[in-house]
Amino acid sequence: MTKPYHEMNAAERLATRIAKNREIEEKIQAAPVAVEKPKRRKTAADVRTASKNNTLDKFHEIRKSHGIDAASEYLRNLRNEEAS
């Protein structure tokens, strides 16, 4: 058994502290580095958002190539298809 800390001389205290620090470092290195988060399932809101983003991208693509009138027509047609 080791002596209580208050009964140790300076060299023994230093050696004890170094040993404790090494133990702590080994525990840290043995611990897993990163834990992966569980993947989230897609919800209906995710699908709606992705669909809106795709529609917006398509709108801008049509607007750049054919003009604002053609892009507006594209959106009107989509709205009519959803209503049907």
C-alpha positions in Angstrom: 0.0 0.0 0.0 1.1 3.5 -0.6 1.4 6.2 2.0 -1.3 8.9 2.3 -0.5 11.9 0.2 0.3 14.2 3.2 2.9 11.7 4.5 4.8 11.5 1.2 8.0 13.5 0.5 8.2 15.8 -2.6 9.7 13.1 -4.9 7.0 10.6 -4.0 4.2 13.1 -4.6 5.6 14.0 -8.0 5.9 10.3 -8.9 2.3 9.6 -7.8 1.0 12.6 -9.7 2.8 11.5 -12.9 1.4 8.0 -12.6 -2.1 9.4 -12.1 -1.7 11.7 -15.2 -0.6 8.7 -17.3 -3.6 6.7 -16.2 -5.9 9.6 -17.2 -4.2 9.9 -20.6 -4.6 6.2 -21.3 -8.3 6.4 -20.5 -8.7 9.3 -22.8 -6.9 7.6 -25.7 -8.9 4.4 -25.1 -12.2 6.3 -25.3 -14.0 6.3 -28.7 -13.1 9.3 -30.8 -16.5 10.1 -32.2 -20.0 8.7 -31.9 -22.1 8.6 -35.0 -25.6 10.1 -34.6 -28.4 7.9 -35.7 -29.7 8.7 -39.1 -33.0 10.5 -39.1 -35.8 9.0 -41.2 -37.4 11.2 -43.9 -40.7 12.7 -42.8 -43.5 14.1 -45.0 -42.2 17.6 -44.3 -38.8 16.7 -45.7 -40.4 15.3 -48.8 -42.5 18.4 -49.3 -39.5 20.7 -48.8 -37.4 18.7 -51.2 -40.3 18.8 -53.7 -40.6 22.6 -53.3 -36.8 23.0 -53.8 -36.9 20.9 -56.9 -39.8 23.0 -58.3 -38.0 26.2 -57.5 -34.9 25.0 -59.2 -36.9 24.0 -62.2 -38.6 27.4 -62.2 -35.3 29.3 -62.2 -33.9 27.0 -64.9 -36.9 27.6 -67.2 -36.8 31.4 -66.4 -33.1 31.6 -67.5 -33.6 29.6 -70.7 -37.1 30.6 -71.8 -38.1 33.7 -69.8 -40.4 34.6 -66.9 -43.6 33.9 -68.9 -42.6 30.3 -69.6 -41.6 29.8 -66.0 -44.9 31.2 -64.7 -46.8 28.9 -67.1 -44.8 26.0 -65.7 -46.0 26.9 -62.2 -49.6 27.3 -63.3 -49.5 23.9 -64.9 -48.2 22.3 -61.7 -50.9 24.0 -59.6 -53.6 22.8 -62.0 -52.2 19.2 -61.9 -52.2 19.2 -58.1 -55.8 20.5 -58.0 -57.0 17.7 -60.3 
